[in-house]
Amino acid sequence: MRSVFNIFNLFGLGVVAAFLAIVVVHTNLVEATENAMERSSRFDVAWVGAGGRLEAYALQTSLARYALTGSPEDARQAMLFTDIVVGRFGIFDTEAFRAFVDSKPARRARLDEATSRFDRIVPELKRIETLGKDRSLMLLSEFEQVLKAMDRVGAEAHAEAVNQAAANRRELHDKQSLQKWLATGLFVLIALLLGLAAIQNRFLGKANKKTMRAARDFSYLAHHDSLTGLPNRMAFNNRFEELVTQCVNSTDRQIAILAIDLDGFKDINDRLGHASGDALLVEVAKRMSEACASLPNGIMAARIGGDEFVIILNATGYQDDIAEQAEFIRRQITQLHSVSGSSLVVGATIGFAFNSPGESPHNLLVDSDMALSHAKSEGKSRVIGFNPAMRDGFLRHALIESELASAIENGDIRPHYQIKMDLASGQVVGVEALARWHHHELGHISPAEFVPIAESSEHIVSLGRKILERACIDTLSFPGRLNVSVNLSVRQFARDDVVKTVREVLQATGFPAEQLTLEVTESLMICDANRAIEVLTELKALGVSIALDDFGTGYSALSYLQRFEWDELKIDRSFVFEIEGDMRARAVIGSITSLARKLGIPVTAEGTETVGQVEALRRAGCNTVQGFYFGRPVPGDELHASILHGFATAQKLGWNSAGLSLQAVQLARSTASH
């Protein structure tokens, strides 16, 4: 249909262009015809020339008769025609005839000579009656030369006029013929335009009907999810606004919003593929829609994106039933699904909220989402209703997120340092830089709270660089040549400029690369192990050490140990916490230390808080430990005291007193110099 309209448009444009061209040409032809007619009606030089010839012949005849008869009447006739010929020479000098004469130089010379001859004899001609016969014959002879010139010019004027008239007639004939064809063409084009308009009107009528159908289809598509057929976010927003208006205008109208998120859907989608994931979403949407429709107060079920759904219920008179109805919907969703020949089970978490009578439900979307987030944090696969206390947590999260960037920029988030103790010598061999934030309003904010927010908002990159810069600067002032460890987040590592960033920080601070250890987690090896190893190799080429942090949790693979030369393995605190009373934890740690010893990789245990843990780690073969037992993370200006505390704790355990005393003396000297 579209191609047909294009053809019509092109044809129509061609006809209109031809029509305009014909109109322009016809207008020019009319103007040219008028000019030709005007030329044909102008002053004709033939009449002037012919009149001069006749008048000259009449004067010649009068002179000849007078020369023969000497009659006074003939003399008067001769003088009369003399005046007429004088006037004729004056007419010869008018603009139109002068242009004709001047068109040929010979003609102009001939007429000028005749005029000169005539001017010489005019005085005698005007008194011819006083002259004798002989003189009259001489004047007649003189005038014959003038007559010849006038006759020649008159004959040429006649020929010129005849030729010009013939040319004008031909031009008029040609232009009139062309005008006739143009007029015919105009009528044909007008007929074509009328026919084209009639045909196009028929097509436009059909197209209009098709457009109306398409508009209805588009309206459906615009308000419904293309995969599941459920109303989409736009349809939900429109219906929600209608319900909000009803609640505002009524004192007892209430609605409930159920925010639903599928648990484990991403794993199913990744494991079985997007086709199976889409089929599962269709099944879930069908059950959800049927469950909503089966409720006496069900209003709408909608898909607002990914595996996120929302249901609107009428809460008027059903406030006590909303939680039970939400649980009913959750159970319907989580029943066994048959997808592509496979039986699948997917979990669902629901957060709900409803407005009080007379209260605007504008905040229900946010409230139900808060309830959903709280339910997911409680362990998923459950139904939780909104509690106003949740809003405090949401506002705290929003405040932290909004002030995170400025806190990083202003240096409000700064590293604290936790010492690392060598189990063999009892000496402090290094520190780990741990980000800490003391908020002016919220007080101390745990890294477990603000680091995930930084990771989700991309601020983790600038935070990581700030901590690295500050740690390098601070460590330059620490006693001895302590090694400092700094965590490198997955998002930092994923950037193409991570190696460049570390190089720039080392150059800007002047910190020795061999004193810096970058700690990375095993999760960065999951997505692209080849790229991870390539980047780690580039970092190591700078001279820094690379430690594998949280080893043994979730993603451990021996291939990682084989493919890269790690400088340190750090055992996660979850194993250390259970090492005293759990044989399996001791076995895991023993296996790790044994494997690391054979590979030549030192092992550090995190989270040591008791003497029993320290001794168990020592027996298991760990090289270094860090934890609250030896020292908590402290600001840089308190590190000297933290190191002394570590010495004192190590001495209580009876470790290498000589080595401890020597390092203590060095520390005391360094402290005094500062």
Residue pairs with C-beta under 8 A, 6 or more apart in sequence:
1 203
1 206
1 207
1 210
4 203
5 203
5 207
8 196
8 199
8 200
8 203
11 196
12 193
12 196
12 200
15 189
15 192
15 193
15 196
16 193
18 185
18 189
19 186
19 189
19 190
19 193
22 182
22 185
22 186
22 189
23 186
25 182
26 179
26 182
26 183
26 186
29 175
29 178
29 179
29 182
30 179
32 171
32 175
33 172
33 175
33 176
33 179
36 168
36 171
36 172
36 175
37 168
37 172
39 164
39 168
40 165
40 168
40 169
40 172
42 96
43 96
44 161
45 96
45 97
45 100
45 157
45 160
45 161
46 157
46 158
46 160
46 161
46 162
47 161
48 91
48 92
48 94
48 96
48 97
48 157
49 97
49 153
49 154
49 155
49 156
49 157
49 158
50 154
50 157
50 158
51 88
51 91
52 85
52 88
52 91
52 92
52 150
52 153
52 154
53 150
53 151
53 154
53 155
55 81
55 84
55 85
55 88
56 85
56 88
56 143
56 146
56 147
56 150
56 151
57 147
58 81
58 84
59 78
59 81
59 82
59 84
59 85
59 125
59 143
60 140
60 143
60 144
60 147
62 74
62 77
62 78
62 80
62 81
63 78
63 125
63 128
63 136
63 139
63 140
63 143
64 140
65 71
65 74
65 77
66 74
66 75
66 77
66 78
66 128
66 136
67 133
67 136
67 137
67 140
70 133
72 129
75 128
75 129
76 129
78 125
78 128
79 125
79 126
79 127
79 128
79 129
82 122
82 125
82 126
82 128
83 126
85 118
86 118
86 122
88 150
89 115
89 118
91 97
92 98
92 101
92 111
92 115
92 153
97 157
100 157
100 160
101 107
101 108
101 111
101 153
102 108
107 153
107 156
110 149
110 152
110 153
111 149
111 153
113 149
114 145
114 146
114 148
114 149
114 150
114 153
117 142
117 145
117 146
117 149
118 143
118 146
120 142
121 139
121 142
121 143
121 146
124 131
124 135
124 139
125 139
125 143
128 136
128 139
131 139
222 232
222 234
223 231
223 232
223 234
223 235
223 238
224 230
224 231
224 232
224 235
225 231
225 232
225 285
225 302
225 303
227 278
227 281
227 282
227 285
227 303
228 281
228 282
228 284
228 285
228 286
228 303
229 285
230 285
230 288
230 289
230 301
230 302
230 303
230 309
231 239
231 300
231 301
231 302
231 303
232 302
232 303
232 304
233 302
233 304
233 305
235 300
235 302
236 300
236 302
236 304
236 310
236 312
239 299
239 300
239 312
240 257
240 312
240 365
243 255
243 299
243 312
243 361
244 360
244 361
244 362
246 253
247 253
247 254
247 255
247 355
247 359
247 360
247 361
248 360
251 357
251 358
252 316
252 357
252 358
253 316
253 357
254 314
254 315
254 316
254 319
254 354
254 355
254 356
254 357
254 361
255 299
255 312
255 313
255 314
255 315
255 316
255 354
255 355
255 361
255 364
256 312
256 313
256 314
256 315
256 318
256 322
256 352
256 353
256 354
256 364
257 310
257 311
257 312
257 352
257 353
257 354
257 361
257 364
257 365
257 367
257 368
258 310
258 311
258 312
258 313
258 326
258 329
258 350
258 351
258 352
258 368
259 308
259 310
259 350
259 351
259 352
259 365
259 368
259 369
259 371
259 372
260 288
260 308
260 309
260 310
260 311
260 329
260 330
260 333
260 348
260 349
260 350
260 372
261 307
261 308
261 309
261 348
261 349
261 350
261 372
261 376
262 284
262 307
262 309
262 333
262 346
262 347
262 348
263 346
263 347
263 348
263 349
263 380
263 381
264 346
264 347
265 277
265 280
265 281
265 307
265 346
266 307
268 276
268 277
268 280
268 344
268 346
269 276
269 277
272 339
272 340
272 342
272 344
275 340
276 339
276 340
276 342
276 344
279 339
279 340
280 337
280 339
280 344
280 346
281 303
281 307
283 337
283 338
283 339
284 309
284 333
284 337
284 346
285 301
285 303
285 309
287 332
287 333
287 335
288 301
288 309
288 311
288 329
288 332
288 333
289 301
290 332
291 298
291 301
291 328
291 329
291 332
291 333
292 298
292 299
292 300
292 301
292 311
292 313
292 329
295 313
295 325
295 328
297 313
297 314
297 315
297 316
297 317
297 318
297 321
297 325
298 311
298 313
298 314
299 311
299 312
299 313
299 314
300 311
300 312
301 309
301 310
301 311
302 309
302 310
302 311
302 312
303 309
304 310
310 368
311 329
313 322
313 325
313 354
315 322
315 354
315 355
318 325
319 354
322 352
322 354
322 385
323 352
323 383
323 385
326 350
326 352
326 383
327 350
327 383
329 348
329 350
330 348
330 349
330 350
330 381
330 382
330 383
333 346
333 348
334 345
334 346
334 347
334 348
334 381
335 345
336 343
336 344
336 345
337 343
337 344
337 345
337 346
338 344
347 380
347 381
348 381
349 372
349 375
349 376
349 380
349 381
349 382
349 383
350 372
350 375
350 382
350 383
350 384
351 368
351 369
351 370
351 371
351 372
351 373
351 374
351 375
351 383
351 384
351 385
351 386
352 368
352 371
352 383
352 384
352 385
352 386
353 363
353 364
353 367
353 368
353 370
353 371
353 385
353 386
354 361
354 364
355 361
355 364
366 394
367 386
367 390
367 391
368 386
370 386
370 390
370 391
370 393
370 394
371 384
371 385
371 386
371 387
371 390
372 384
373 394
374 384
374 387
374 390
374 393
375 382
375 383
375 384
378 384
396 442
397 453
399 441
399 442
400 439
400 442
400 445
400 449
400 450
400 453
401 453
401 457
403 439
404 450
404 453
404 454
404 457
404 459
404 463
405 459
405 462
406 412
407 413
407 437
407 439
408 459
408 462
408 463
408 466
409 462
411 466
411 470
412 437
412 438
412 439
413 435
413 436
413 437
413 450
413 463
413 466
413 467
414 435
414 436
414 467
414 470
414 635
415 433
415 434
415 435
415 436
415 467
415 470
415 471
415 474
415 486
415 636
416 433
416 434
416 435
416 436
416 633
416 634
416 635
416 636
417 431
417 432
417 433
417 434
417 471
417 474
417 484
417 633
417 634
417 635
417 636
417 639
417 642
418 431
418 432
418 434
418 626
418 627
418 631
418 632
418 633
418 634
418 642
419 428
419 430
419 431
419 626
419 630
419 631
419 639
419 642
419 643
419 646
420 428
420 429
420 430
420 431
420 432
420 483
420 485
420 604
420 624
420 625
420 626
421 427
421 428
421 429
421 624
421 625
421 626
421 630
421 646
421 650
422 428
422 429
422 623
422 624
423 614
423 617
423 618
423 622
423 623
423 624
423 625
423 655
424 623
424 656
425 655
425 656
425 659
425 660
426 647
426 650
426 651
426 653
426 655
426 656
426 659
426 660
427 650
427 656
427 659
427 660
427 663
428 482
428 643
428 646
428 647
428 663
429 482
429 483
429 624
430 482
430 483
430 484
430 485
430 517
430 624
431 475
431 478
431 482
431 483
431 484
431 485
431 639
432 484
432 485
432 486
432 519
432 626
432 633
433 467
433 468
433 470
433 471
433 474
433 484
433 485
433 486
433 487
434 447
434 487
434 633
435 447
435 450
435 451
435 463
435 467
436 444
436 447
436 633
437 444
437 445
437 447
437 450
438 444
438 445
439 445
451 460
451 463
453 459
454 460
454 463
455 489
455 490
455 491
458 491
460 489
460 491
460 492
461 489
461 491
461 492
461 495
464 486
464 487
464 488
464 489
464 492
465 492
465 501
465 505
467 486
467 487
468 486
468 501
468 502
468 505
469 505
469 508
469 509
471 484
471 486
472 484
472 505
472 506
472 509
472 511
472 516
473 509
473 511
474 484
474 636
475 482
475 484
475 511
475 515
476 509
476 510
476 511
477 636
477 674
478 484
478 636
478 639
479 640
479 643
479 666
479 667
479 670
479 671
480 663
480 666
480 667
480 670
481 512
481 515
482 515
483 515
483 516
483 517
483 545
484 515
484 516
484 517
485 517
485 518
485 519
485 547
486 516
486 517
486 518
486 519
487 518
487 519
487 520
487 549
488 498
488 518
488 519
488 520
490 521
490 523
490 524
492 498
492 501
493 520
493 524
493 532
493 535
494 524
495 501
498 535
498 539
499 535
499 538
499 539
499 542
502 518
502 539
502 542
502 544
503 542
505 511
506 513
506 516
506 542
506 544
512 543
513 542
513 543
513 544
514 543
514 544
514 545
516 544
516 545
517 544
517 545
517 546
517 547
517 567
517 568
518 539
518 544
518 545
518 546
518 547
519 547
519 548
519 549
519 570
520 536
520 546
520 547
520 548
520 549
521 548
521 549
521 550
522 548
522 550
522 551
522 553
522 554
522 555
522 556
522 557
522 560
523 554
523 555
524 532
525 532
525 533
525 555
525 557
525 560
526 555
529 559
529 560
529 563
533 563
533 564
536 546
536 564
537 564
539 546
540 546
540 565
545 567
545 568
546 564
546 566
546 567
546 568
547 566
547 567
547 568
547 569
547 570
547 604
548 560
548 561
548 566
548 568
548 569
548 570
549 570
550 570
550 572
551 569
551 570
551 571
551 572
551 592
552 571
552 572
552 575
552 588
552 592
553 572
553 574
558 595
561 595
561 596
561 599
561 601
566 601
567 601
567 602
568 601
568 602
568 603
568 604
569 592
569 596
569 601
569 602
569 603
569 604
570 603
570 604
570 605
570 606
571 589
571 592
571 603
571 604
571 605
571 606
571 622
572 606
572 607
573 606
573 607
573 627
574 607
575 585
575 588
575 589
575 605
576 585
576 589
576 605
576 606
576 607
576 608
576 613
576 617
576 627
577 607
577 609
577 613
578 584
578 585
579 585
579 586
579 589
579 613
579 616
579 617
579 620
580 610
580 612
580 613
580 616
586 616
586 620
589 605
589 616
589 617
589 620
589 622
590 620
590 621
592 603
593 603
593 620
593 621
593 622
594 621
596 602
596 603
597 603
597 621
602 623
602 624
603 621
603 622
603 623
603 624
604 622
604 623
604 624
604 625
604 626
605 613
605 617
605 622
605 624
605 625
605 626
605 627
606 625
606 626
606 627
607 627
608 614
608 617
608 625
608 626
608 627
608 628
608 629
608 630
609 627
609 628
609 629
610 629
611 629
611 653
613 627
613 629
614 625
614 629
614 653
617 625
629 649
630 645
630 646
630 649
630 650
631 642
631 643
631 645
631 646
631 649
632 642
634 641
634 642
640 667
640 670
640 671
640 674
643 667
644 664
644 667
647 660
647 663
647 664
647 667
650 660
651 657
651 660
